[in-house]
Amino acid sequence: MRQVPRMRLRPAALAVLCTLLAACGASSAPAGGDAPQLRREGRWLVDAQDRVVLLHGVNLVWKNAPYVPPDTAAGFAGADADWLAAHGFNSARIGVLWVGVTPAAPGVVDRGYLDAWDRVIGLLAARRIWMLFDFHQDMLGPIYQGEGVPDWAVEQLVGNLTTTLGAPTLGFPFNYFTPQLSQAYDRLWADSGSVRDGFRDAWVAVARRWKDQPYSMGYNLFNEPWAGLEYPLCLIPLLGCPAHDANELQPFYEYALAGIRAVDPHNMVWFESEPQGSSIGTPKGFTPVAGETQLGYSFHDYCPLAALTQAVQLGLLDALPVSATCDIFNAMSLDEARDQAQRMNAVELLTEFGASDDLAILRQTTAAADARLIGWQYWQYKNWADPTTTSQESGAQGLFADDADLSTAKTDKLRVLVRTFPQATAGIPEELSFDPDSGAFHYRYAPREARGPTRIFVPVALHYPSGYAVTVSGARVVSAANATTLELENADGAQEVIVDVRAQ
């Protein structure tokens, strides 16, 4: 068989592939309570100036010990924070891992680990980049060839299937589909002892440390919570596995939420569902939490086409058996996320997508998010020798050909991801579109009172090298010509603001 670069196969995409083929059943010190932080207002994220904030960001997750990126060119330094801000990325999902917070025992916090993250957090806050704290994990821990959950917890999750059959050795993401790992996740959701207490206490430590952190947008409780032995149900259209959310995840999350609220009554807390059904939009089952107004719904969208395309490249298929478009999957994923967020009184955010150099998939996903006015965070900023990916050799998931050299940014990929978009709106968004080929941008919103102007990021160097022209009604431009931040002040009495940007 011909050799091709290995590429990332997300578990959701792999599961759909299996179904289709029938192949497998600044300082980061507290700011005294006046810190700028995001809040939920209806279906929107709102800043301290009462402006609706739309997020375009990246994931920053260092999965290897010591579970925080080093201060090096290949890690994350001031130049990286500058690069993100210059390219309009106004948010980052940062992997402050459970295994880093309490590595040795439940409730025993590694203060040095939190100190190490302060450096990165300070760099991001100084550039006004919103941060989502993320307990990231994949396949629990090393015994299952994964990472993120402390060994002391994983040891208690090992069940009879692992002791009888042995730990699976198929790697990422294939171990997800083994009974050994699925049983371990079932044991996690059912635990009522030191594991659940330890999870809560680790989040309490994070919340206590950064509850007043400027540019915080809260806590993403658990990345990709696998549904356990019931995972095949999650892929059934119109059925899914909402009972997993309602009966297993929600109690697990609410226990941690109660701990967080004891030390941080204000910051947002984000629930996340299992990864398979999230990517194809099968039904979800989260419900409102009594007395809670600051919930977010984190979801992922990995188009199954990516797995099919990679299967062709790997020689597993001669040709695609389905139409080569992600549009239908994106529509189902994003629409279900909007519905789930509404049903649980939350705001949704696409916290992972991409992990690929496939520009067609990136175009379709970002366009679908624009059309639904949903923010996103691309997976991921750099490849960072990710141990739970199949793209280490090709580096397809990152934005650079060489993690240590920012000049190796993948320009064609940036032309899709670096977009003209409204970072903060003095009003309610109603319509948004952007054409990465022509640079044509269209935005419509209903103005409302706010304590700051509408701010639209415009990537001049990338999309408008000869400058741009603005047409606007219902507001006036108050920024300089061809500024990278287009600022608008609403006109008195305006009922609607419409702004168009075109390349000159």
ZATIDREN-236760 format. One line per 8 residues: their letters; for each residue x, y, z of N, C-alpha, C. Coordinates in steps of 0.1 Angstrom, whole numbers. Last residue first. Layout:
<nodes>
A> X Y Z X Y Z X Y Z  ... .
</nodes>
This chain:
<nodes>
QARVDVIV> -109 468 -19 -107 478 -29 -97 473 -40  -133 445 -5 -119 448 -9 -119 459 -20  -160 456 16 -155 451 3 -141 454 1  -185 452 40 -171 455 37 -167 448 24  -215 466 53 -208 457 43 -194 462 41  -240 467 78 -226 471 74 -221 460 64  -268 480 92 -263 471 82 -250 476 77  -290 482 119 -277 486 114 -272 475 104 .
EQAGDANE> -321 495 128 -313 484 122 -300 490 117  -333 517 139 -339 504 142 -330 492 137  -320 547 152 -319 536 142 -325 523 147  -319 567 171 -332 563 166 -332 552 156  -287 577 164 -299 579 172 -311 575 165  -265 551 152 -272 564 150 -284 565 159  -238 536 169 -252 535 164 -257 549 162  -205 536 157 -214 541 167 -228 542 161 .
LELTTANA> -180 512 150 -192 519 146 -200 524 158  -148 504 139 -156 508 150 -168 516 145  -126 479 128 -137 489 123 -146 491 135  -94 473 132 -107 472 140 -116 483 135  -76 479 113 -79 465 115 -91 463 125  -85 506 91 -81 501 104 -84 486 106  -93 519 68 -85 507 67 -79 502 80  -96 550 84 -97 543 72 -88 531 72 .
ASVVRAGS> -104 549 120 -96 554 108 -98 545 96  -138 548 133 -124 544 132 -117 549 120  -164 553 132 -156 562 140 -141 558 140  -191 553 110 -178 548 112 -170 558 121  -225 551 122 -214 558 115 -201 552 119  -257 535 114 -245 538 123 -235 546 115  -276 531 95 -280 530 109 -269 532 119  -254 516 71 -266 524 74 -270 521 88 .
VTVAYGSP> -224 515 53 -231 513 65 -243 522 66  -197 502 36 -210 508 34 -218 505 46  -162 506 31 -173 503 41 -186 510 36  -134 491 15 -145 501 15 -156 496 24  -99 486 22 -113 481 21 -122 493 21  -66 478 8 -76 485 16 -90 480 14  -50 460 -5 -52 474 -11 -62 482 -4  -53 437 10 -40 443 9 -40 457 3 .
YHLAVPVF> -74 423 25 -76 436 19 -63 443 18  -67 398 37 -78 399 28 -80 412 21  -43 402 52 -46 389 46 -57 390 35  -42 428 61 -31 423 54 -34 410 46  -68 431 74 -64 439 63 -53 432 55  -92 417 88 -78 412 86 -73 419 73  -111 433 111 -109 433 97 -94 429 94  -135 431 136 -121 428 132 -120 427 117 .
IRTPGRAE> -155 455 149 -155 445 138 -140 443 135  -174 467 175 -160 465 170 -160 453 161  -196 493 185 -194 480 178 -180 479 173  -185 510 215 -189 509 201 -189 495 196  -201 510 248 -189 509 239 -194 508 225  -222 505 264 -213 514 268 -200 514 260  -255 504 247 -243 497 252 -233 508 256  -287 499 235 -278 507 243 -267 499 249 .
RPAYRYHF> -288 484 203 -293 486 216 -283 494 224  -297 476 169 -289 483 179 -296 483 192  -296 446 153 -306 455 159 -299 462 170  -275 440 124 -279 438 138 -289 449 142  -257 424 98 -269 432 102 -272 429 117  -231 422 75 -235 421 89 -247 430 92  -208 409 53 -221 415 55 -226 412 69  -179 410 33 -185 408 46 -198 415 47 .
AGSDPDFS> -156 397 10 -169 404 11 -176 400 25  -133 384 3 -133 393 15 -146 400 17  -133 365 -17 -133 380 -21 -131 389 -9  -128 341 -2 -122 344 -15 -121 359 -18  -143 341 21 -129 341 23 -121 343 9  -170 360 28 -165 352 17 -150 352 18  -194 359 54 -181 363 50 -176 354 39  -223 371 73 -216 362 63 -203 368 59 .
LEEPIGAT> -251 374 94 -237 375 92 -232 366 81  -278 388 112 -273 382 100 -258 384 98  -282 397 138 -293 391 131 -288 384 118  -272 406 172 -269 401 158 -281 395 151  -281 434 189 -284 420 188 -281 415 174  -256 458 201 -269 454 195 -270 439 195  -228 465 197 -237 473 205 -252 470 200  -206 437 197 -217 444 190 -226 452 200 .
AQPFTRVL> -174 425 190 -183 431 200 -194 440 194  -165 413 167 -160 408 180 -169 413 191  -177 404 137 -180 414 148 -175 408 161  -151 397 112 -163 393 120 -165 403 132  -132 385 86 -138 397 91 -151 393 99  -110 357 96 -122 363 90 -126 377 95  -91 331 94 -90 345 98 -100 353 90  -98 307 81 -101 309 96 -100 323 100 .
VRLKDTKA> -91 311 54 -105 306 58 -108 309 72  -66 320 55 -76 327 47 -90 323 50  -52 300 69 -56 312 75 -66 320 68  -49 281 48 -58 278 60 -62 291 67  -31 295 33 -44 291 27 -54 288 38  -9 297 51 -16 309 46 -30 305 40  2 284 79 -4 279 66 -14 290 60  32 298 91 18 297 92 12 293 78 .
TSLDADDA> 59 301 95 55 289 87 40 288 87  65 321 112 65 324 98 61 313 89  67 309 137 55 315 133 54 320 118  82 281 146 84 292 136 71 298 131  77 258 160 87 268 166 89 280 157  60 242 146 55 249 158 64 260 163  57 244 112 67 242 122 63 250 135  34 250 99 42 238 94 52 234 105 .
FLGQAGSE> 5 259 118 19 261 114 25 248 109  -18 252 130 -19 264 121 -5 266 114  -25 216 133 -20 230 137 -21 240 126  -33 192 122 -43 199 131 -38 213 134  -13 181 107 -24 187 100 -33 195 109  12 169 110 9 182 117 -3 189 111  21 145 100 17 156 90 15 169 97  27 131 124 37 132 113 33 144 103 .
QSTTTPDA> 4 133 140 17 138 144 26 140 133  -22 126 136 -17 135 127 -3 141 131  -37 111 153 -30 103 142 -24 113 132  -36 117 188 -40 121 174 -32 112 165  -26 119 215 -39 113 211 -44 119 198  -3 134 218 -2 120 219 -15 112 215  10 161 199 -2 155 205 -2 140 206  30 179 195 33 165 197 22 158 204 .
WNKYQWYQ> 19 204 188 24 202 201 25 187 204  5 219 168 4 204 168 8 199 182  -13 248 178 -1 241 173 -3 226 175  -42 252 180 -33 263 176 -20 257 170  -62 226 165 -59 235 176 -48 244 171  -96 236 166 -86 226 172 -75 224 162  -111 268 171 -105 258 162 -96 249 170  -140 278 184 -126 277 188 -120 265 180 .
WGILRADA> -168 301 177 -161 288 176 -146 289 181  -203 312 178 -188 314 178 -181 300 178  -230 316 156 -224 308 166 -209 310 166  -248 324 136 -243 334 146 -237 327 158  -255 309 115 -262 307 128 -258 315 139  -236 316 96 -251 317 93 -259 316 105  -212 310 109 -216 324 106 -231 325 104  -214 282 108 -214 289 121 -218 303 119 .
AATTQRLI> -212 278 81 -224 273 88 -225 280 101  -186 287 76 -198 294 70 -211 290 77  -171 269 90 -171 283 94 -183 290 88  -177 245 76 -180 246 90 -181 261 94  -168 250 50 -182 247 52 -186 249 67  -141 256 54 -150 266 48 -164 263 51  -132 231 64 -131 243 72 -140 254 67  -137 214 42 -144 212 54 -143 224 63 .
ALDDSAGF> -119 226 23 -133 225 20 -141 223 33  -94 223 34 -100 236 34 -114 236 31  -79 202 55 -89 201 45 -97 215 44  -62 200 76 -58 210 65 -68 209 54  -76 197 109 -74 193 95 -69 204 86  -91 203 131 -80 194 132 -76 189 119  -124 211 131 -112 212 122 -102 201 124  -135 220 164 -138 216 150 -124 216 142 .
ETLLEVAN> -147 228 196 -137 221 187 -143 218 174  -166 245 206 -153 245 212 -143 237 205  -191 264 198 -184 253 191 -170 253 196  -214 272 223 -201 275 217 -195 263 211  -246 285 235 -238 274 229 -225 280 223  -260 293 266 -255 298 253 -245 287 248  -290 281 283 -276 283 281 -273 290 268  -313 265 290 -311 279 294 -296 283 294 .
MRQAQDRA> -317 241 279 -311 241 292 -308 255 297  -329 247 254 -337 239 264 -330 239 278  -309 262 242 -321 268 245 -329 261 256  -290 242 238 -287 253 246 -299 260 251  -304 225 220 -300 220 234 -297 232 243  -306 242 198 -318 237 204 -315 232 219  -279 246 191 -288 257 194 -300 253 202  -272 219 186 -266 226 197 -274 239 201 .
EDLSMANF> -288 213 164 -291 206 176 -284 213 188  -275 230 146 -290 233 149 -293 225 162  -250 220 144 -252 233 149 -266 236 153  -255 194 134 -247 196 146 -250 209 152  -270 198 110 -275 190 121 -268 193 134  -251 213 95 -264 219 98 -271 211 110  -229 196 93 -228 208 100 -242 214 104  -241 176 77 -237 173 91 -235 185 99 .
IDCTASVP> -246 190 54 -257 183 61 -254 180 75  -220 199 46 -231 208 49 -242 202 57  -199 185 38 -202 185 52 -214 193 56  -197 164 9 -201 177 15 -203 175 30  -196 143 -13 -185 150 -6 -188 163 0  -220 117 -9 -217 130 -14 -206 138 -6  -204 86 -2 -214 96 0 -210 109 -7  -182 70 -6 -195 64 -8 -207 73 -6 .
LADLLGLQ> -153 79 -22 -162 83 -12 -176 77 -15  -132 51 -32 -138 64 -35 -148 67 -23  -118 30 -21 -115 34 -34 -120 48 -38  -106 29 12 -117 30 3 -112 34 -10  -81 27 23 -91 18 29 -104 18 20  -61 44 16 -63 32 8 -73 22 13  -58 68 28 -51 56 34 -53 43 26  -75 83 14 -61 86 13 -53 75 19 .
VAQTLAAL> -100 72 22 -96 71 8 -81 73 7  -99 79 49 -99 65 45 -95 63 31  -101 107 47 -88 101 51 -88 86 48  -127 109 38 -116 114 30 -103 108 34  -140 98 61 -141 92 48 -130 96 38  -133 116 80 -129 103 82 -130 95 68  -145 139 70 -131 139 72 -126 125 73  -172 134 69 -165 134 57 -150 133 59 .
PCYDHFSY> -181 138 95 -177 124 91 -170 124 78  -168 167 111 -176 162 100 -171 148 96  -171 175 142 -161 169 134 -168 161 123  -178 196 165 -184 193 152 -172 188 143  -188 199 199 -178 197 189 -185 193 176  -199 222 225 -201 211 216 -190 211 206  -210 235 256 -199 233 247 -201 221 238  -232 258 268 -232 244 262 -220 243 252 .
GLQTEGAV> -232 275 300 -229 274 286 -230 259 281  -250 293 325 -246 280 319 -242 282 304  -260 311 345 -248 313 338 -242 300 333  -282 307 361 -284 316 349 -272 316 340  -299 286 383 -286 288 376 -289 296 363  -321 277 396 -314 289 401 -302 293 394  -317 244 385 -325 254 393 -316 265 398  -307 240 352 -303 238 366 -310 248 375 .
PTFGKPTG> -324 225 324 -320 236 332 -316 232 346  -309 195 309 -321 203 313 -316 215 322  -296 175 282 -294 184 294 -307 192 296  -297 157 260 -307 156 271 -305 165 283  -299 156 224 -292 158 236 -302 159 248  -301 139 192 -307 146 203 -298 145 216  -274 144 168 -285 135 174 -289 142 187  -254 158 153 -267 164 157 -278 155 162 .
ISSGQPES> -229 150 147 -240 147 136 -253 151 141  -214 157 168 -209 160 155 -219 157 144  -228 147 190 -226 161 188 -222 165 174  -225 119 189 -237 125 184 -237 140 183  -197 119 198 -202 113 186 -214 120 180  -190 131 223 -186 136 210 -192 131 198  -214 140 249 -205 130 242 -202 135 228  -215 175 260 -221 161 258 -210 152 251 .
EFWVMNHP> -208 198 286 -205 192 273 -210 178 272  -214 229 302 -216 214 301 -213 210 287  -197 255 318 -201 249 305 -202 234 307  -203 284 337 -199 270 338 -205 263 325  -192 317 343 -200 307 335 -194 293 337  -190 333 375 -185 329 362 -193 318 356  -203 336 401 -206 345 389 -202 339 376  -195 325 425 -209 325 422 -213 331 409 .
DVARIGAL> -171 307 436 -173 316 425 -187 316 420  -173 290 457 -162 299 457 -163 310 446  -197 276 453 -193 279 467 -182 289 468  -197 270 427 -205 281 431 -202 285 446  -180 247 426 -176 259 420 -183 271 426  -198 228 438 -185 232 445 -180 245 439  -219 228 420 -221 232 434 -209 236 441  -205 217 398 -210 231 397 -213 236 411 .
AYEYFPQL> -200 191 406 -189 200 404 -194 214 404  -227 183 405 -219 181 417 -207 190 417  -234 187 379 -240 195 389 -233 194 402  -219 167 365 -216 181 363 -222 190 375  -233 144 374 -218 145 376 -214 160 375  -259 149 366 -256 148 380 -241 150 383  -253 150 337 -258 162 344 -256 160 360  -243 124 329 -235 136 329 -240 147 338 .
ENADHAPC> -265 106 336 -252 103 340 -243 116 341  -290 115 328 -289 106 340 -275 104 345  -288 133 306 -297 136 317 -294 128 330  -268 121 289 -267 135 294 -275 137 307  -279 96 285 -266 97 290 -263 111 296  -304 101 274 -303 96 288 -289 97 294  -298 108 247 -300 119 257 -300 114 271  -285 95 224 -284 90 238 -286 101 248 .
GLLPILCL> -304 91 193 -293 95 201 -292 89 215  -328 96 176 -328 89 189 -317 94 198  -324 108 152 -336 111 159 -338 105 172  -300 83 143 -307 96 140 -320 96 147  -277 70 164 -289 67 158 -297 80 155  -254 74 179 -253 77 165 -266 74 157  -258 66 205 -256 80 202 -256 84 188  -258 39 207 -271 45 206 -269 60 202 .
PYELGAWP> -231 31 210 -237 30 197 -251 37 195  -226 37 239 -222 46 228 -228 44 214  -231 23 262 -242 26 254 -239 35 241  -207 21 275 -211 9 267 -223 12 259  -198 56 273 -197 43 279 -202 32 270  -198 81 262 -211 76 267 -210 62 273  -172 105 270 -177 93 263 -189 86 270  -170 137 270 -174 127 279 -180 114 273 .
ENFLNYGM> -152 159 259 -156 147 252 -160 136 262  -140 175 288 -139 174 274 -144 160 269  -157 191 313 -151 178 310 -152 177 294  -163 219 319 -161 209 330 -154 196 325  -151 249 314 -156 238 306 -153 225 313  -157 279 329 -151 266 331 -158 255 323  -151 314 319 -156 303 327 -150 290 326  -139 334 307 -153 331 302 -158 318 308 .
SYPQDKWR> -117 360 317 -123 347 319 -137 346 312  -108 386 316 -110 379 304 -113 364 305  -93 386 348 -97 393 337 -97 384 324  -103 364 374 -93 366 363 -99 374 352  -116 358 397 -116 372 393 -107 375 381  -112 330 398 -126 335 398 -126 350 394  -88 315 399 -90 324 388 -105 330 387  -87 300 423 -75 306 418 -79 317 408 .
RAVAVWAD> -113 289 426 -108 298 436 -96 306 431  -114 274 403 -123 285 404 -118 295 415  -94 254 409 -93 263 397 -101 275 398  -105 243 432 -92 249 432 -90 258 420  -129 233 422 -129 243 432 -116 250 433  -119 213 405 -125 225 399 -126 236 409  -110 196 425 -100 201 415 -106 214 408  -133 189 437 -124 197 445 -113 202 435 .
RFGDRVSG> -147 174 417 -153 186 422 -142 195 429  -129 152 415 -132 161 404 -137 174 408  -131 142 441 -118 147 436 -120 156 424  -157 133 442 -153 144 451 -140 150 446  -155 113 422 -164 124 420 -160 136 430  -136 97 436 -133 102 422 -142 114 420  -146 90 461 -134 99 460 -132 104 446  -179 84 452 -169 85 462 -158 95 459 .
SDAWLRDY> -196 77 432 -202 86 443 -192 88 454  -197 69 398 -189 70 410 -196 80 420  -209 69 373 -216 63 384 -209 65 398  -190 79 356 -203 86 358 -210 81 370  -170 59 359 -167 73 362 -180 81 365  -181 37 348 -178 37 363 -175 51 367  -183 44 322 -195 41 329 -193 42 344  -155 45 316 -163 57 316 -176 55 324 .
AQSLQPTF> -150 17 318 -143 27 327 -151 40 328  -165 7 297 -169 4 310 -162 13 320  -149 17 276 -163 22 277 -168 19 291  -126 3 279 -126 18 281 -140 23 283  -135 -23 273 -127 -20 285 -128 -5 289  -148 -24 248 -156 -25 260 -148 -21 273  -137 1 225 -135 -11 232 -143 -12 244  -138 26 214 -148 16 210 -146 2 216 .
YNFPFGLT> -115 40 222 -129 44 226 -139 33 224  -94 30 208 -97 24 222 -110 28 227  -93 45 185 -99 32 184 -102 26 198  -82 70 179 -93 70 188 -99 56 190  -54 59 198 -65 69 196 -69 69 182  -48 23 204 -45 38 202 -57 46 201  -51 -3 210 -54 1 196 -51 16 194  -50 -17 234 -37 -11 228 -39 -7 214 .
PAGLTTTL> -67 -20 265 -67 -20 250 -55 -13 245  -57 -41 292 -60 -28 287 -59 -28 272  -75 -73 296 -63 -65 294 -66 -51 289  -97 -88 301 -92 -87 287 -79 -80 285  -99 -85 329 -100 -98 322 -94 -98 308  -95 -59 336 -87 -69 343 -87 -82 336  -114 -48 319 -100 -45 317 -91 -55 324  -137 -58 329 -134 -61 315 -120 -58 312 .
NGVLQEVA> -139 -49 355 -135 -63 353 -132 -66 339  -124 -16 354 -134 -26 357 -129 -40 354  -110 13 366 -107 1 359 -117 -10 364  -113 34 383 -123 33 372 -121 20 364  -92 37 400 -105 33 406 -116 31 395  -72 45 383 -71 32 389 -84 27 395  -81 71 377 -82 61 367 -81 47 373  -73 85 400 -87 83 397 -89 72 387 .
WDPVGEGQ> -46 83 400 -53 78 412 -68 77 409  -39 95 376 -38 80 377 -46 75 389  -62 120 364 -51 116 373 -51 100 374  -69 126 330 -74 122 343 -63 116 352  -52 131 308 -61 142 313 -66 139 327  -49 106 282 -44 116 291 -55 125 297  -44 73 269 -49 86 269 -43 95 279  -40 45 270 -33 53 260 -39 67 258 .
YIPGLMDQ> -51 35 293 -59 34 281 -53 42 269  -31 42 310 -35 28 309 -43 25 297  -31 71 309 -21 63 302 -24 48 300  -66 81 307 -52 82 311 -43 72 305  -92 89 291 -89 89 305 -75 91 309  -96 95 264 -94 81 268 -88 80 282  -86 128 270 -89 118 259 -86 104 264  -94 159 284 -90 145 285 -94 138 272 .
HFDFLMWI> -94 191 300 -93 183 288 -89 169 291  -110 212 315 -105 200 320 -105 190 308  -104 246 307 -109 233 301 -102 221 308  -115 279 307 -107 269 314 -113 255 311  -113 302 282 -122 292 287 -114 281 293  -107 336 278 -102 323 281 -113 314 287  -103 362 254 -112 356 264 -107 341 266  -78 386 252 -83 373 246 -90 366 257 .
RRAALLGI> -64 409 257 -79 409 257 -84 397 250  -37 407 261 -42 410 247 -57 409 245  -36 401 287 -30 414 283 -34 417 269  -46 375 287 -54 386 292 -49 400 288  -24 361 276 -37 362 269 -45 374 274  -4 365 296 -2 368 282 -15 370 274  -17 353 318 -14 367 318 -11 372 304  -18 326 310 -31 334 313 -28 349 312 .
VRDWADLY> 9 320 310 1 320 297 -12 328 299  15 323 338 22 330 327 14 331 314  -3 306 351 -4 321 353 3 328 342  6 280 348 -4 285 339 -6 300 340  23 279 370 29 278 356 19 283 346  5 280 391 15 291 389 20 290 375  -6 255 389 -15 267 387 -6 279 384  16 239 395 10 238 382 1 250 379 .
GRDVVGPA> 22 247 421 31 250 411 26 249 397  1 235 435 1 250 433 11 254 423  -16 208 432 -3 212 428 -3 227 425  -37 198 458 -36 206 447 -21 209 445  -55 172 468 -41 177 470 -37 184 457  -80 162 460 -79 173 469 -65 179 472  -67 129 455 -79 138 455 -77 150 465  -32 129 445 -43 124 453 -55 134 453 .
APTVGVWL> -15 138 425 -11 128 434 -22 121 442  -25 159 408 -19 147 402 -17 135 412  -45 181 404 -44 172 416 -38 159 411  -38 195 380 -43 202 392 -41 194 405  -31 177 361 -21 187 365 -25 194 378  -53 163 357 -41 155 361 -31 165 365  -70 183 347 -73 177 360 -60 170 366  -54 210 330 -59 196 331 -60 191 345 .
VGIRASNF> -62 235 312 -58 233 326 -63 220 331  -62 242 282 -62 229 288 -56 229 302  -82 268 271 -69 264 276 -70 252 285  -94 283 244 -98 272 253 -85 266 258  -95 317 236 -87 305 237 -93 295 247  -104 344 215 -106 335 226 -97 323 225  -99 360 193 -102 367 205 -106 357 217  -80 364 166 -85 353 175 -87 359 189 .
GHAALWDA> -69 383 149 -83 384 153 -88 373 161  -42 383 145 -50 376 135 -65 375 139  -32 397 167 -31 403 154 -39 396 143  -37 378 187 -45 390 187 -44 397 173  -19 357 179 -33 355 180 -41 367 179  6 371 181 1 365 168 -14 363 168  8 377 208 7 388 198 1 383 185  10 350 217 -2 358 221 -4 370 212 .
DAGAFGAA> 34 344 206 22 337 202 10 344 205  52 361 218 50 363 204 38 355 199  52 352 244 45 364 241 43 366 226  47 316 239 54 328 244 46 340 241  45 282 240 36 294 239 43 306 247  66 263 221 55 262 231 45 274 229  85 269 204 77 258 200 65 256 210  97 290 218 92 293 205 82 282 200 .
TDPPVYPA> 87 287 252 97 286 241 90 289 228  76 281 279 79 294 274 90 293 264  54 252 274 66 259 279 68 273 273  20 245 283 31 248 273 42 256 278  13 219 306 13 234 303 23 237 293  19 193 313 5 197 310 3 212 309  46 186 315 39 190 327 25 196 324  31 158 300 37 164 312 47 174 308 .
NKWVLNVG> 10 166 271 21 159 278 26 166 290  -9 183 260 -13 170 266 -2 162 273  -18 214 260 -6 207 260 -8 194 268  -40 233 242 -40 221 251 -27 214 250  -57 257 231 -43 256 236 -43 245 247  -78 263 204 -75 255 216 -60 256 219  -90 295 193 -82 283 192 -82 276 205  -117 316 180 -106 313 188 -99 300 185 .
HLLVVRDQ> -141 339 179 -133 331 170 -120 328 177  -171 349 193 -158 344 195 -153 336 183  -189 379 199 -188 367 191 -174 362 191  -208 395 223 -194 391 219 -195 378 211  -228 424 227 -228 409 224 -214 406 218  -222 446 254 -221 443 240 -221 428 238  -220 457 279 -233 452 275 -233 450 259  -194 459 288 -200 471 282 -214 468 276 .
ADVLWRGE> -186 434 296 -190 444 307 -196 457 302  -203 413 272 -192 418 279 -196 428 289  -221 383 266 -221 397 267 -209 402 276  -234 358 245 -223 361 254 -222 377 254  -269 349 242 -257 356 238 -246 356 249  -294 341 246 -286 331 238 -272 337 235  -295 357 277 -303 350 267 -294 340 259  -264 363 285 -277 370 285 -285 365 274 .
RRLQPADG> -236 353 303 -247 349 294 -259 358 296  -205 371 303 -217 366 310 -227 362 299  -170 375 306 -182 372 298 -193 367 306  -153 401 323 -155 387 321 -168 386 313  -131 424 335 -139 421 324 -141 406 322  -132 428 371 -125 422 359 -135 421 348  -138 436 395 -142 445 384 -136 440 371  -128 420 415 -143 419 412 -147 428 401 .
GAPASSAG> -101 424 417 -109 430 427 -124 430 424  -86 409 399 -88 423 396 -99 429 405  -59 386 405 -73 390 406 -75 405 404  -32 384 381 -37 385 395 -52 389 395  -18 380 358 -31 373 359 -37 374 373  -3 406 342 -4 398 353 -18 392 353  2 398 306 -1 408 317 -1 401 330  -192 -32 143 -204 -30 149 -203 -15 155 .
CAALLTCL> -174 -19 116 -172 -21 131 -185 -17 138  -182 -16 91 -169 -22 93 -166 -25 108  -202 -4 76 -205 -17 84 -192 -24 87  -197 20 66 -191 9 59 -194 -5 65  -212 37 82 -215 37 68 -209 25 61  -201 30 108 -216 28 105 -218 27 90  -175 39 105 -178 25 108 -192 21 104  -180 66 101 -173 58 91 -176 43 93 .
VALAAPRL> -190 72 126 -199 73 115 -193 65 103  -167 68 141 -179 60 144 -188 61 132  -149 87 131 -146 73 129 -159 65 131  -161 111 140 -161 108 126 -158 93 123  -159 107 167 -172 109 162 -172 105 147  -130 105 171 -139 93 174 -153 95 168  -110 118 144 -118 120 156 -127 108 158  -81 113 131 -94 107 130 -101 108 143 .
RMRPVQRM> -55 130 116 -63 129 128 -77 123 124  -33 111 95 -41 123 98 -50 120 109  -1 103 81 -13 100 89 -20 112 93  8 105 47 9 110 60 -4 106 68  11 73 30 6 87 30 7 92 45  24 48 9 25 55 22 19 69 21  5 23 -7 13 35 -8 13 42 6  8 -12 0 0 0 0 9 12 0 .
</nodes>
